[in-house]
Amino acid sequence: MLDASALGLEDRLDERLDGTGLGEVRILVVDDHRTFAEALASRLRAEPGFGVAATTTIDGARRLIEERRPDVVLLDVDLDGRDGIRFATEIRAAHADVRIVMVTAGEEEKRVAEAVRGGVNAWVAKDGSVEHLLQVVRGVLRDETHIPPRLLTYVLTDLMAAEQERNEHETLVGALTPREREVLQCMVSGMTRAAIAQHLFLSPNTVRTHMQNVLGKLGVHSTLAAVAVARRAGIGEER
C-alpha cells in the first residue's frame, strides 16, 4: 500500500518539504496530501541512486522542475483542487524529456485516456505496492508506457478514435489552397480580419472571401469551429 503507515513515516511531519541529494535519477513527488507526499519521497530516498524532492503545490512543482530538472515526476491526478492531467500536459510541453507518472486513487477510463494523450507515461494506483511503483519508474526511464491492463483496451480504443478524427480533419484542411491555409493559420492565432489583411498584404474583402471559403471547405459555420478543426488537424499557432 502506498500509504503513510505502510511507508513507515512518523505521525508528525512538521518540517518543510524539500529535496535531497544529487542522485543518478532525479525524482519529484507532487501531491497535495502532505503526509503522502513526504512518506513516498522518504521511501524513494532509501533507494540507491535516487535523488528525491517533494512538494504539495503546482507552484512548488514548477519551481522545483526548473531548479532540479527531474527525470521523473510522480504527479497526483487531482492537485490543489486543480487538474493534474492539465499540469502534466504543461510539463510535457515545456520539458519533453521529463517522464510523468500519474499517481491516483481512481481509474476513470476517460481520464486515463486523456492523460496518455497529454503525454503521461504511466498511471499508477495509490493503493498499489511501492515495489510496483519502483518498477514503473524504472520502466518509464526506459521509455516504456505503463497502463493498468483492465484500462488498456479503453485507452487504445480512445487513441484510435482520436487518430481517425485527426486524419479526417487533416483531409479537410488538406483541401484548402495555400492561401486559404495561410488565412486559417492566422485565424488559429486569433488574428482579426483586419490583422490578417495587413499580415498577408490583402484587402479586407479578399480576406473575407478566403475566410468564407475556409469555413465552407471545412464544413463549419463559425471561425471558432474552423479553429477547432485546424487544431485537431495539428495546426498550431505558428504562422
C-alpha positions as CSV (number, residue, x, y, z in Angstrom):
1,M,0.0,0.0,0.0
2,L,1.3,3.5,-0.8
3,D,0.0,5.0,2.4
4,A,1.9,6.8,5.1
5,S,1.8,3.9,7.6
6,A,3.0,1.3,5.2
7,L,5.9,3.5,4.3
8,G,6.9,3.8,8.0
9,L,6.5,7.5,8.3
10,E,6.4,9.2,11.7
11,D,3.0,10.6,12.7
12,R,4.3,14.2,12.9
13,L,5.7,15.8,9.8
14,D,6.5,19.3,10.9
15,E,9.5,20.1,8.7
16,R,9.2,21.7,5.3
17,L,9.1,19.5,2.2
18,D,12.3,19.8,0.4
19,G,14.6,17.8,-1.9
20,T,17.8,15.9,-1.2
21,G,20.9,14.9,-3.0
22,L,22.1,14.6,-6.5
23,G,21.1,11.1,-7.3
24,E,21.6,9.4,-10.6
25,V,17.8,9.6,-11.1
26,R,16.1,12.8,-10.0
27,I,12.5,12.3,-8.9
28,L,9.9,14.9,-8.0
29,V,6.8,13.9,-5.9
30,V,3.9,16.2,-6.3
31,D,0.8,15.5,-4.2
32,D,-1.3,17.9,-2.1
33,H,-1.6,15.4,0.7
34,R,1.5,16.4,2.7
35,T,1.8,13.2,4.6
36,F,1.6,11.0,1.5
37,A,4.0,13.2,-0.5
38,E,6.7,13.1,2.2
39,A,6.1,9.5,3.0
40,L,6.6,8.5,-0.6
41,A,9.6,10.8,-1.0
42,S,11.1,9.3,2.1
43,R,10.7,5.8,0.9
44,L,12.1,6.6,-2.5
45,R,15.2,8.2,-1.0
46,A,16.0,4.9,0.5
47,E,16.6,3.5,-3.0
48,P,20.2,3.7,-4.1
49,G,20.9,6.2,-6.9
50,F,17.7,8.2,-6.4
51,G,17.6,11.9,-5.6
52,V,14.1,12.9,-4.5
53,A,12.3,16.2,-3.9
54,A,8.7,16.7,-2.9
55,T,6.1,19.4,-3.0
56,T,2.4,19.8,-2.3
57,T,1.6,22.6,-4.8
58,I,1.7,23.2,-8.5
59,D,3.7,26.4,-8.0
60,G,6.2,24.5,-5.9
61,A,6.4,21.9,-8.6
62,R,7.1,24.5,-11.3
63,R,9.9,25.9,-9.2
64,L,11.5,22.5,-8.5
65,I,11.2,21.4,-12.1
66,E,13.1,24.5,-13.2
67,E,15.7,24.2,-10.4
68,R,16.2,20.4,-10.3
69,R,15.3,19.2,-13.8
70,P,13.8,15.9,-12.6
71,D,14.0,12.8,-14.7
72,V,10.6,11.6,-13.4
73,V,7.6,13.5,-11.9
74,L,5.2,11.5,-9.8
75,L,2.1,13.6,-10.0
76,D,-1.3,13.4,-8.2
77,V,-4.2,13.5,-10.7
78,D,-6.1,15.9,-8.5
79,L,-3.8,18.6,-7.2
80,D,-4.8,21.6,-5.1
81,G,-8.3,21.1,-6.5
82,R,-6.9,21.5,-10.0
83,D,-6.4,19.1,-12.8
84,G,-3.2,17.3,-12.5
85,I,-3.5,16.0,-16.1
86,R,-3.6,19.5,-17.4
87,F,-0.5,20.3,-15.4
88,A,1.1,17.1,-16.8
89,T,0.5,18.5,-20.3
90,E,2.1,21.7,-19.3
91,I,5.2,19.9,-18.1
92,R,5.4,17.8,-21.2
93,A,5.2,20.9,-23.4
94,A,8.0,22.7,-21.6
95,H,10.2,19.7,-20.8
96,A,9.8,16.9,-23.4
97,D,12.3,14.7,-21.7
98,V,10.6,14.5,-18.3
99,R,8.8,11.3,-17.7
100,I,5.4,11.7,-15.9
101,V,3.8,9.1,-13.7
102,M,0.2,9.9,-12.5
103,V,-0.3,8.5,-9.0
104,T,-4.0,8.3,-8.4
105,A,-6.7,7.0,-6.2
106,G,-9.1,6.4,-9.1
107,E,-9.1,4.8,-12.5
108,E,-11.6,6.7,-14.5
109,E,-11.3,5.5,-18.1
110,K,-11.7,8.8,-19.8
111,R,-9.1,10.5,-17.5
112,V,-6.6,7.7,-18.2
113,A,-7.0,8.2,-22.0
114,E,-6.8,11.9,-21.6
115,A,-3.6,11.6,-19.6
116,V,-2.0,9.4,-22.2
117,R,-2.9,11.8,-25.0
118,G,-1.3,14.6,-22.9
119,G,2.0,12.8,-22.7
120,V,1.7,10.9,-19.4
121,N,4.0,7.8,-19.4
122,A,2.3,5.8,-16.7
123,W,-0.8,5.6,-14.5
124,V,-0.4,4.0,-11.0
125,A,-2.9,3.5,-8.2
126,K,-2.1,4.8,-4.8
127,D,-3.1,1.6,-3.2
128,G,-0.5,-0.4,-5.1
129,S,2.8,-1.6,-3.7
130,V,5.9,0.6,-3.6
131,E,7.8,-2.2,-5.4
132,H,5.3,-1.9,-8.3
133,L,5.8,1.9,-8.4
134,L,9.6,1.4,-8.4
135,Q,9.2,-1.0,-11.3
136,V,7.1,1.6,-13.2
137,V,9.6,4.4,-12.5
138,R,12.4,2.2,-13.9
139,G,10.2,1.3,-16.8
140,V,9.4,4.9,-17.9
141,L,13.1,5.7,-17.7
142,R,13.4,3.1,-20.5
143,D,10.7,4.9,-22.4
144,E,8.1,2.3,-21.5
145,T,4.4,3.1,-21.0
146,H,2.5,1.6,-18.1
147,I,-1.3,1.5,-18.0
148,P,-3.3,-0.9,-15.8
149,P,-4.3,-3.9,-18.1
150,R,-8.0,-3.5,-17.3
151,L,-7.9,0.0,-18.7
152,L,-5.6,-0.6,-21.7
153,T,-8.4,-1.6,-24.1
154,Y,-10.3,1.6,-23.5
155,V,-7.2,3.7,-23.8
156,L,-6.2,2.0,-27.1
157,T,-9.8,2.4,-28.5
158,D,-9.8,6.1,-27.5
159,L,-6.4,6.7,-29.1
160,M,-7.5,5.0,-32.4
161,A,-10.7,7.1,-32.5
162,A,-8.7,10.3,-31.9
163,E,-6.3,9.3,-34.7
164,Q,-9.2,8.6,-37.1
165,E,-10.7,12.0,-36.2
166,R,-7.3,13.7,-36.7
167,N,-7.0,12.1,-40.1
168,E,-10.4,13.3,-41.1
169,H,-9.6,16.8,-40.1
170,E,-6.3,16.7,-41.9
171,T,-8.1,15.7,-45.0
172,L,-10.4,18.7,-44.7
173,V,-7.5,21.1,-44.1
174,G,-5.6,19.4,-47.0
175,A,-8.3,20.5,-49.4
176,L,-7.5,24.2,-48.8
177,T,-5.5,26.2,-51.2
178,P,-2.1,27.5,-49.9
179,R,-3.6,31.0,-49.4
180,E,-6.6,29.6,-47.6
181,R,-4.3,27.7,-45.3
182,E,-2.4,30.8,-44.5
183,V,-5.6,32.5,-43.6
184,L,-6.6,29.6,-41.4
185,Q,-3.3,29.7,-39.6
186,C,-3.9,33.4,-38.9
187,M,-7.4,32.5,-37.6
188,V,-5.8,29.9,-35.3
189,S,-3.5,32.6,-33.9
190,G,-6.5,34.8,-33.0
191,M,-6.0,37.5,-35.6
192,T,-8.8,39.7,-36.7
193,R,-9.8,40.1,-40.3
194,A,-8.1,43.4,-40.5
195,A,-4.9,42.0,-38.9
196,I,-5.0,39.1,-41.4
197,A,-5.3,41.5,-44.3
198,Q,-2.4,43.5,-43.0
199,H,-0.3,40.5,-42.3
200,L,-0.9,38.9,-45.7
201,F,-1.0,42.2,-47.7
202,L,-4.5,41.6,-48.8
203,S,-7.7,43.7,-48.8
204,P,-10.2,43.0,-46.1
205,N,-12.8,42.0,-48.7
206,T,-10.3,39.4,-50.1
207,V,-9.7,38.1,-46.6
208,R,-13.4,37.8,-46.0
209,T,-13.8,35.7,-49.2
210,H,-10.9,33.4,-48.2
211,M,-12.4,33.0,-44.7
212,Q,-15.8,32.1,-46.2
213,N,-14.1,29.6,-48.4
214,V,-12.3,28.1,-45.5
215,L,-15.5,27.7,-43.5
216,G,-17.2,26.1,-46.4
217,K,-14.5,23.6,-47.2
218,L,-14.2,22.7,-43.5
219,G,-18.0,22.2,-43.2
220,V,-18.4,24.7,-40.3
221,H,-20.2,27.9,-39.7
222,S,-18.0,29.9,-37.5
223,T,-14.4,31.0,-37.0
224,L,-14.3,29.2,-33.7
225,A,-15.4,25.9,-35.2
226,A,-12.8,26.4,-38.0
227,V,-10.1,26.9,-35.4
228,A,-11.2,23.7,-33.6
229,V,-10.9,21.7,-36.8
230,A,-7.5,23.2,-37.5
231,R,-6.2,22.4,-34.1
232,R,-7.4,18.8,-34.4
233,A,-5.6,18.6,-37.7
234,G,-2.4,19.6,-35.9
235,I,-2.2,23.2,-37.0
236,G,-0.6,25.3,-34.2
237,E,-0.1,29.0,-33.7
238,E,3.0,29.3,-35.9
239,R,2.5,31.4,-38.9
